[in-house]
Amino acid sequence: TLLNPGCPGGEAWHVRLTPPDGETWQAGDILEIGPHNDPDLPHREYSIASLPSDGAVELIVRLMTRADGQPGLGSGWLCRSAAIGQAIDARVRTNRGFHAPANDKPLILIGSGTGLAGLRAHLKARAALGVRWNWLIFGERTSAHDYFHRAEIEGWKASGLLDRVDLAFSRDQAERIYVQHRLREAADILRRWVANSAAIYVCGSLEGMSRNVH
């Protein structure tokens, strides 16, 4: 499913894969995929955006474009080449460094773009446990096109699962606003959460967003 139709930036797709019986994983784990269009290509890694109770491994995938204008090998395979119902070569990789903290810890989830995937799985897990002290800071280009899973996020806010949501849509105003700016604006609140032993999880671009957040 295309998540951002009409977006002037790159396409983002929600991909749902049915796992074999008995396959399990937890929030924070990774799916490694081997594209069929190039058997020599190293596995591509994607944060899993769902739980086993959802009945599927769900991903949020950015369709990348190569220098020659062709779709990227990994994302192009998932979003354009693979047929509905076709088998996918994939395996779950345990990612203990991104597993959930203790249930009694507040959780601050910071992400941009398709980095929402790994954060979404954690929120689903907290919802299943009834743990409500959660804060989401999410950034993308425009609210009109790039507010991925908007109804779900707003539902979590309305239900109280999300104590706080801060959004940064960088192209919605003349000044570019990113997640790190939202963090700075909420510095006093952030300090209070950290003083209460909050765990902080960041998911997104290493070169851009995450270094600025750090």
C-alpha angles and dihedrals in degrees: 000000000000107000099192112037112180094020113145089215130065121314118258119203134196106220121193119196126186110225125214116265113282096021111139140179140156138228110293097033125126133230115217113204129193110208114225092214092072116023091189093057115110116246116277116226125220130179111244111241098193145050130241088254088066089065094231145063103246124196137184106217130188111214103232123206125216124222090265091056095253121129116267115266097243102035092035090056093050098041104032115013107039112086123227107269094018119135116254125207103232144139135193116242118201110235105191093173089067099040119122124281123234112303094245094059121098111242126220112192118193123183148139133208115338088355084089087082098077092041092051091058091053092050091050089052093049090048091053090052094044092238108152109177096101133135124193124198110184132174137189140142107277134002091220095060110012108045093116115206090359096165091051094049093046089048090054090050092049092048093051096246087116110051091188138010124191119185129196116191102179099199098044093089139026092259114066109240121192136179093267088060091053089051092052091049089053095043096129092049090046091054091052092051091048090048086057090056097260117180115226122211123186123193125177143056113003095202098048123017103025096050091049090048090051 
